[in-house]
Structures are given as structure tokens and as C-alpha cells.
Amino acid sequence: MNSWFRGFPLCAVFLVGMLGVGLSLASVASAQDDAPAATAAADVADASDSADAAPAAEEAVAAPAEPTVAEVNYALVNTILLISAVLVILMQAGFALVEVGLNSAKNTVNILAKNLLDFALGVILFFGTGYALMYPGADYAGGYFGFDSSRVFAIPDWTEGSYLHPQIDFLFQVAFAATAATIVSGAVAGRLKFGAYLIYTAALTGFVYPISGFWKWGGGWLATMGFWDFAGSGIVHMVGGFAGLAGAILLGPRIGRYSSDGKSIPIPGHNVTFTTLGVFLLLIGWYGFNPGSQFGAPVGPLGYADITAYGLIATNTTLAACAGACLALVLAWVMFGKPDLTMGLNGMLGGLVGITANCDCVTNIESLIIGAIAGVLVFAAIIILDKCKIDDPVGAFPVHGVCGAWALIACAAFGGKPWDAQLIGTAAYGIWAFGTMFILFGFLKMIGFFRVSAEEETMGLDVSEHGMHAYPSDAIAGGAIH
């Protein structure tokens, strides 16, 4: 009896619900029965008014105007460029994963913090002064330095007739600036003070990179010579790679990297899965980097040639990346007796850098050759750096510095660009980036604000610089895995 009373409320609710459903169905059926009559009456009324209402309706509802060719091009160019900017920004995640995976676990937080600030601080500084230095306007064409004061903490207004919106153009340009800054992080990993790194980032994104970018993309002296760098092998990658080389030389190798008698002792990274995922993220981002650059400076309506070039650039990028990966891995297999995955991954990145400057002016077969040579150069440069006892934990200089220079030379060797301009431009970017950063890093070293102490380095920069562990298990164990 008690159980029946406990179930009674539920039964009552169920019965009331069924009653409500039944009444609802009945009302719907009644409405459907009345609908034909109501519809017929409405049709008669509409028919009597239609003759008088039709002219007024035609006047009130005008056909929408067809978009002009200029409007369609404006929408298409800026949509593609915004998507491309997002893809290039995605490369920040790729760089972070590559660097984390190839370094000790005890430096993970430090690496991620550097990559975060590369982008966050870099965007603000490029918005503040970098944009004004890199694109000073036609008044400074052909020069070495320029400055447009109207672009200091400001982006120009859009002018009717332009195919490119300045706001989207800025996002695309600042994504490239952040990429140049991030490259150095891997070369100096595990031993550079975090504060010193922020000073470097500010100098590169606010001054060094914008000036070298002006030389070509802003209409400076290299542009007037006929120098070619389609998407930034020299402007972005060489600048980052040679800046990283300066930092690695002045810092010296990590503790334990070489024995007392000079023998090389590899310090393996702690997560090759991260590194592999990072390389594939970089590959995906490169489709914004290279093909997206086709729409970076439109001067007229888009046509068949633009989309044809877009496809060629994307395919050449893919072919060079794959050729670089294969050659570097095969070389490691032949030389060391095992197919080294990390060498293959760096070979893929080298192929991507090697094709960036010339992807618009070479054939598919030539892109395979360019990528394959880049893979060989990566392998050789890593070996040479090791012999010189220059500790570059992720191979930043071999990938970005060496292959960036090769890309500029390949513009002449395969793309028909003038040899004198390409050789002068290659030398200029290497000397500018290495020289300015060597001076900056040398000054920081002189004042004692450069490398962490031996105790801090042994402990790991996560704890000494940030006071935290990347992995909970490290904190519990009271240390960090290597």
C-alpha cells in the first residue's frame, strides 16, 4: 500500500500529460479541417486586390544590385589574406611544439613562455613602430631607412579603389614578424635569461626585422635592384636564423653538451611526438605563408593567372618539403646506420624554407630539386655546427639561416632572377641580422644579463626563471626529467 502511494504522484503526472497531448492533437485536427475554407476565402480576397497592389509592390521592392567586379575582388582578396594570416599565426604553435620536443622537460615552461611573448609582445611592438619602419611609403623608395609617422600605433584608413584592406594587411604582416622572432628561441634554448630574451624580441620585431623588410617589401634599395624574395626566405627566415646563430655563439653550449676533451654528447629531446606534430603544424601554416603571399599586394582585378599561381605555389611548397624530408633522413640513415626521425623533420622544414623565396617562379621538378638540396644542406650544417661546438638545440640556423640563403640563390639558379641582386641581398640579410644581434647579445653579456647560472641551468629554467613545473610528476618528484 505504501509503495502504491509513493508511485501515485508519478502516475498522476503521466495521466495529466496524456490528457494534454490528446487535447492538443484534437485542436490541431480541428484547425486542419478549417484550413481549406479559410484559405479559399483568403484567395478570393487576394485576387480582388492583386490588380491594384501589383504596381505598388513592383515600385516598393527593387531588385538588389549586382556586386561589381571590384567588390567581388575586394571580398575575395581580403578573405583569402585573413585566412592566410591565421594559418601563419598557427605556425607559432608549431614552433613551440618543435622546440619543446627537442629540449629537456625541465625547460618546457620557459620555451612556451618565450613563444607566447614572441607573439604577444611582437604584435604590440610591430603595431607601435615596426609597421611604420617597414612600410614608410613611396617617399622613401630606394632608400635604406624610412619611417611613416602616421603609422605609429596606427593603421591607415582604407581608400576606395584599393583591393587590400589595411587592417587585414597588418595582421598578415605582423604574423610574419612574429615568425622571424620565434626562430631564435630554439637556438638559445635552455640557457638564456628570460628577461634578456624579451629584450631581444623587442629589438627584432620593433627595429631589426622591419628595416630589413623595408629593403625589399617596402620598396627599399634591394627592391630597386630587382632582388627577389617572394614570401620571405631571406627577410623572415635568414633574419631569424642568423640572429639565432649570434645568440648561440655568445651563449656557448649547454652544460654537458660536450665533454672536457671536446667530444660531442647529444642531449636528446624529451618528446619526439611533440616535435613531429609541430612540424606538421608548421607545414599546414606554410600554406598561408607561401600561397597567401600571392594575394599580399594586389594591384588589379584577380584573374586566371592569380589562381593558377596560387595552385603552383602550394604544390611547389609541398614537393620541396617532402623532398627535403626524404633526403635528410636518407643521408642520416647512410651516415649513421639508422633513419633519424629528427633529421627527417628538420629536412622537411629546410625544404619549406628553401622554396619560400622562389615558389612562384620555378617548376614542380625544380621545386623537388630545391627541396632535396635544402635537405642535404640541413644535414651538412647540423654536422658542421656540431664540429664547431656551436650548440643549436633545434637546428634553427641550419634550417632557417642556411636554407634561407639557399632559397635566395635558387631564385637566380632556377627562377631567372638577377644573380648580382640575389647574391648582394643574401649577404646583406646575413650580415644585418647577425651583426645587429651580435652587438645586442654582446652588450647583454657584458653587463651580466645574458646567461643563467650553472645552478639555474642544471635545475631547469622552468623552476629558476618561472617558479613552476610543466608536468605535475616533476613537481611531486622534486625534480625534472631530462
C-alpha positions in Angstrom: 0.0 0.0 0.0 2.8 2.4 0.9 4.6 1.7 -2.4 1.3 2.5 -4.2 1.0 5.9 -2.6 4.7 6.7 -3.4 4.0 5.9 -7.1 0.7 7.8 -7.2 2.2 11.3 -7.9 4.2 9.9 -10.9 1.0 8.2 -12.3 -1.0 11.4 -11.9 1.6 13.4 -13.8 1.6 10.8 -16.5 -2.2 10.9 -16.9 -2.3 14.7 -16.9 0.4 14.7 -19.6 -1.5 12.2 -21.8 -4.7 14.2 -21.4 -2.9 17.4 -22.5 -1.4 15.6 -25.6 -4.8 14.3 -26.5 -6.4 17.8 -26.4 -3.5 19.3 -28.4 -4.0 16.7 -31.2 -7.7 17.3 -31.2 -7.2 21.1 -31.7 -4.7 20.5 -34.5 -7.1 18.2 -36.3 -9.8 20.9 -36.0 -7.6 23.6 -37.3 -6.6 21.4 -40.3 -10.3 20.9 -41.1 -10.9 24.6 -41.1 -7.8 25.5 -43.1 -9.2 24.8 -46.6 -12.1 27.1 -46.1 -10.0 29.9 -44.7 -7.5 29.5 -47.5 -10.2 29.7 -50.1 -11.6 32.9 -48.6 -8.2 34.5 -48.4 -7.5 33.6 -52.1 -10.7 35.3 -53.2 -9.7 38.5 -51.2 -6.2 38.4 -52.6 -7.5 38.1 -56.1 -9.7 41.1 -55.8 -6.8 43.3 -54.5 -4.0 42.0 -56.7 -4.7 44.1 -59.7 -4.4 47.3 -57.7 -1.5 46.2 -55.4 0.9 44.8 -58.1 2.2 48.2 -59.4 2.8 49.4 -55.9 4.7 46.2 -55.0 6.9 46.5 -58.0 7.8 50.0 -57.1 8.4 49.1 -53.4 10.6 46.0 -54.0 13.6 46.8 -56.2 15.9 44.1 -57.4 19.3 44.0 -55.4 22.2 45.5 -57.3 24.7 43.0 -58.7 28.1 43.4 -57.0 30.8 44.9 -59.2 34.0 43.2 -60.2 35.9 45.4 -57.8 33.7 44.5 -54.9 34.0 40.8 -55.6 37.8 41.1 -55.9 37.9 43.1 -52.7 36.0 40.5 -50.8 37.9 37.6 -52.2 41.4 39.0 -51.7 40.8 40.1 -48.1 39.1 36.8 -47.2 42.0 34.7 -48.5 44.5 37.0 -46.8 42.8 36.8 -43.4 42.7 33.0 -43.6 46.4 33.0 -44.6 47.2 35.3 -41.7 45.5 32.9 -39.3 47.5 30.0 -40.8 50.8 31.8 -40.3 49.8 32.6 -36.7 49.2 28.8 -36.3 52.9 28.3 -37.0 53.6 29.8 -33.5 52.1 26.6 -32.1 54.2 24.5 -34.5 57.4 26.3 -33.4 56.5 25.8 -29.8 55.9 22.1 -30.1 59.1 21.5 -32.2 61.2 23.4 -29.6 59.6 21.8 -26.6 60.0 18.3 -28.0 63.7 18.7 -28.9 64.7 20.1 -25.5 64.7 18.9 -21.8 61.4 18.7 -20.0 62.8 21.0 -17.3 62.8 23.9 -19.8 59.3 23.4 -21.2 57.5 26.3 -19.4 60.4 28.6 -20.3 60.1 27.7 -24.0 56.3 28.1 -24.1 56.6 31.5 -22.3 59.1 32.7 -24.9 56.8 31.6 -27.8 53.9 33.3 -26.1 55.7 36.6 -25.7 57.3 36.4 -29.2 53.7 36.8 -30.5 52.1 39.0 -27.8 54.9 41.5 -27.4 55.9 41.3 -31.1 52.4 42.3 -32.2 52.3 45.3 -30.0 55.8 46.5 -31.0 55.2 45.9 -34.7 52.0 47.9 -34.3 53.8 50.6 -32.5 56.9 51.2 -34.6 57.7 48.2 -36.8 54.9 48.8 -39.3 55.9 52.4 -39.7 59.5 51.3 -40.4 58.7 48.5 -42.8 56.2 50.4 -45.0 57.1 54.1 -44.9 55.5 54.9 -48.3 56.7 55.8 -51.8 58.6 58.9 -50.5 61.3 56.5 -49.2 61.5 54.2 -52.2 65.0 53.0 -52.9 66.5 54.0 -49.5 67.9 52.1 -46.6 65.8 53.5 -43.8 62.3 55.0 -43.8 59.6 56.0 -41.3 56.0 56.9 -41.7 55.0 58.7 -38.5 51.3 58.3 -39.4 51.6 54.6 -38.8 53.0 54.8 -35.2 50.4 53.0 -33.1 48.0 53.4 -36.1 46.9 51.5 -39.2 45.9 53.6 -42.3 42.3 54.0 -43.4 41.1 52.1 -46.4 40.8 54.1 -49.6 38.2 53.3 -52.2 39.6 51.5 -55.2 42.2 49.6 -53.1 41.9 45.8 -53.2 43.6 45.3 -49.8 42.2 46.4 -46.5 45.0 47.9 -44.3 43.6 46.1 -41.1 43.9 42.7 -42.7 47.2 43.6 -44.4 48.6 44.5 -40.9 47.5 41.1 -39.5 49.3 39.3 -42.4 52.4 41.3 -42.0 52.6 41.0 -38.2 52.2 37.3 -38.4 55.5 37.2 -40.4 57.2 39.4 -37.9 56.3 37.1 -35.1 57.7 34.1 -37.1 61.0 35.8 -37.5 61.3 36.4 -33.8 60.3 32.9 -32.8 63.1 31.2 -34.8 65.7 32.4 -32.4 64.1 30.8 -29.4 65.2 27.3 -30.4 68.8 28.3 -31.0 69.2 29.8 -27.4 67.0 27.3 -25.6 68.0 26.1 -22.1 70.4 28.8 -21.0 69.3 32.3 -21.9 67.7 34.6 -19.2 64.0 35.2 -19.9 64.4 39.0 -19.5 67.3 39.0 -22.0 65.1 37.1 -24.4 62.3 39.7 -24.1 64.9 42.5 -24.9 65.9 40.6 -28.0 62.3 40.1 -29.1 61.6 43.8 -28.7 64.7 44.7 -30.8 64.0 42.3 -33.6 60.3 42.9 -34.1 60.4 46.7 -33.4 63.6 47.5 -35.3 65.8 44.8 -37.0 63.2 42.9 -38.9 61.1 45.9 -40.1 64.2 47.7 -41.6 65.3 44.6 -43.5 61.8 44.0 -44.6 61.6 47.6 -46.0 64.6 46.9 -48.2 62.5 44.6 -50.3 58.8 44.6 -49.4 58.7 48.3 -48.5 60.3 49.5 -51.8 63.8 49.9 -50.5 67.2 49.6 -52.1 67.0 45.8 -52.8 63.6 46.2 -54.5 65.1 48.7 -56.9 67.9 46.3 -57.7 65.5 43.6 -58.8 66.2 41.4 -55.8 63.6 38.6 -55.4 62.2 37.1 -52.2 58.6 36.1 -52.8 57.5 35.0 -49.3 60.4 35.7 -47.0 63.3 33.1 -47.1 65.7 36.0 -46.5 63.5 38.7 -45.0 62.0 36.3 -42.4 64.0 33.1 -42.1 67.5 34.3 -42.7 67.0 37.2 -40.3 65.8 34.7 -37.6 68.4 32.1 -38.4 71.4 34.4 -38.3 70.1 36.2 -35.2 69.9 32.8 -33.6 73.4 31.9 -34.6 74.8 35.1 -32.9 73.0 34.1 -29.7 74.2 30.5 -29.8 77.8 31.6 -30.3 77.9 34.1 -27.5 76.0 31.9 -25.1 78.2 28.8 -25.6 76.9 25.2 -25.4 74.6 23.8 -22.7 76.2 22.2 -19.7 77.0 18.6 -20.6 76.8 19.1 -24.4 80.5 18.5 -24.9 83.0 16.5 -22.8 86.2 18.0 -21.3 88.1 16.7 -24.3 85.6 18.2 -26.8 83.6 15.1 -27.6 80.0 15.7 -28.7 77.5 14.3 -26.2 73.9 14.6 -27.6 71.2 15.8 -25.2 68.1 14.1 -26.6 64.8 15.9 -26.5 62.1 14.6 -24.2 59.1 14.3 -26.5 59.6 13.5 -30.2 55.8 13.2 -30.6 55.5 16.9 -29.9 58.2 17.7 -32.4 56.6 15.6 -35.1 53.2 17.3 -34.5 54.9 20.7 -34.5 56.5 20.1 -37.9 53.1 19.1 -39.4 51.5 22.2 -37.9 54.3 24.3 -39.5 53.7 22.6 -42.8 50.0 23.5 -42.6 50.8 27.0 -41.6 53.1 27.3 -44.6 50.1 27.2 -46.9 49.3 30.6 -45.5 52.9 31.7 -45.7 53.6 30.9 -49.3 50.3 30.7 -51.3 48.8 33.5 -49.2 51.6 35.9 -50.3 50.2 35.7 -53.8 47.4 38.0 -52.6 49.6 40.2 -50.4 49.8 43.1 -52.7 47.1 43.0 -55.4 47.3 45.9 -57.9 44.4 44.9 -60.2 41.4 42.6 -60.5 42.1 38.9 -59.9 42.1 36.6 -62.9 43.0 33.2 -64.1 46.7 33.9 -63.6 46.3 34.5 -59.9 44.6 31.3 -59.1 46.9 29.4 -61.4 49.9 30.8 -59.5 48.1 30.1 -56.2 48.0 26.4 -57.1 51.5 26.3 -58.4 52.9 27.8 -55.2 51.0 25.4 -53.0 52.2 22.4 -54.9 55.8 23.6 -55.1 55.7 24.1 -51.4 54.5 20.6 -50.8 57.0 19.0 -53.2 60.0 20.8 -51.7 59.0 19.9 -48.2 58.7 16.2 -49.0 62.0 16.1 -50.9 63.8 17.8 -48.1 62.5 15.3 -45.6 63.5 12.3 -47.7 67.0 13.4 -48.5 67.9 14.4 -44.9 66.5 11.2 -43.5 68.3 9.0 -46.1 71.6 10.8 -45.5 71.3 10.2 -41.8 70.4 6.5 -42.5 73.5 6.1 -44.7 75.9 8.0 -42.4 74.7 6.8 -39.0 73.1 3.4 -39.9 69.7 4.4 -38.6 66.9 6.6 -40.1 67.0 9.5 -37.8 63.4 10.9 -37.5 64.5 14.3 -36.1 66.9 14.8 -39.1 64.0 14.0 -41.5 61.8 16.5 -39.7 64.4 19.2 -39.9 64.9 18.3 -43.6 61.2 18.9 -44.2 61.5 22.3 -42.6 64.6 23.0 -44.6 62.7 22.2 -47.8 59.9 24.6 -46.8 62.4 27.4 -46.2 64.3 26.6 -49.4 61.2 27.0 -51.6 59.7 30.1 -49.8 61.6 32.7 -51.8 61.2 31.1 -55.2 57.9 29.1 -55.1 56.2 31.4 -57.6 58.9 31.2 -60.3 60.1 27.6 -60.5 58.5 24.4 -61.9 57.4 21.4 -60.0 60.5 19.4 -60.9 62.7 22.4 -59.9 60.9 22.6 -56.6 61.8 18.9 -55.9 65.5 19.7 -56.7 65.5 22.8 -54.5 63.9 20.9 -51.6 66.3 18.0 -52.0 69.3 20.3 -51.9 67.9 22.0 -48.8 67.6 18.6 -47.1 71.3 18.0 -47.8 72.3 21.4 -46.6 70.4 20.9 -43.3 72.2 17.7 -42.7 75.6 19.1 -43.5 75.0 22.3 -41.5 74.0 20.4 -38.4 77.2 18.3 -38.6 79.4 21.4 -39.2 77.9 23.3 -36.2 78.5 20.3 -34.0 82.1 20.1 -35.2 82.5 23.8 -34.3 80.9 23.2 -30.9 78.1 25.7 -31.6 75.1 24.4 -29.7 71.9 24.9 -31.6 69.4 22.5 -29.9 66.7 22.6 -32.6 68.8 23.3 -35.7 67.4 26.8 -36.1 70.4 28.1 -38.1 70.8 25.1 -40.4 67.0 25.2 -41.2 66.3 28.9 -41.4 69.7 30.6 -41.9 71.4 28.2 -44.3 68.3 27.1 -46.3 67.1 30.7 -46.3 70.3 31.7 -48.1 70.0 28.7 -50.5 66.4 29.8 -51.3 67.6 33.3 -52.4 70.4 31.8 -54.6 67.9 29.3 -56.1 65.8 32.3 -57.3 68.7 33.0 -59.7 69.7 29.4 -60.4 66.2 28.2 -61.2 63.9 31.2 -61.2 65.7 33.5 -63.7 66.3 36.4 -61.2 69.4 38.5 -61.5 72.5 36.9 -59.9 74.0 40.1 -58.7 70.9 41.2 -56.8 70.4 37.8 -55.2 73.9 37.5 -54.0 74.0 41.0 -52.7 70.7 40.6 -50.9 71.7 37.3 -49.4 74.9 38.8 -48.0 73.0 41.9 -46.8 70.4 39.9 -44.8 73.0 37.6 -43.2 75.3 40.5 -42.2 72.5 42.7 -40.9 70.8 40.1 -38.8 74.0 38.5 -37.4 75.7 41.9 -36.8 72.9 43.7 -35.0 72.1 40.7 -32.8 75.7 40.0 -32.0 76.0 43.6 -30.8 72.9 43.3 -28.7 73.7 39.9 -27.2 77.3 41.0 -26.7 76.1 44.0 -24.7 73.8 41.9 -22.6 76.6 39.5 -21.9 79.0 42.3 -20.9 76.6 43.7 -18.3 75.9 40.2 -16.9 72.3 40.0 -18.1 72.6 37.1 -20.6 73.1 33.5 -19.5 71.6 31.9 -16.4 74.0 30.5 -13.7 75.2 26.9 -13.9 73.0 26.0 -10.9 69.9 27.5 -12.5 70.6 25.8 -15.8 71.1 22.4 -14.1 67.9 22.9 -12.1 66.0 23.9 -15.2 64.7 27.2 -16.4 61.1 26.3 -15.5 61.9 26.5 -11.8 64.7 29.1 -11.8 63.0 31.5 -14.2 59.3 30.9 -13.7 58.9 29.0 -10.4 56.8 26.2 -11.8 57.0 22.8 -13.4 55.4 21.8 -16.8 54.5 18.4 -15.6 52.9 17.5 -12.2 55.0 14.4 -11.9 58.2 16.5 -11.9 56.9 18.7 -9.0 55.9 15.6 -7.0 59.3 14.0 -7.6 61.1 17.3 -6.7 63.0 17.4 -9.9 62.6 17.4 -13.7 63.2 14.6 -16.2 65.7 15.1 -19.0 
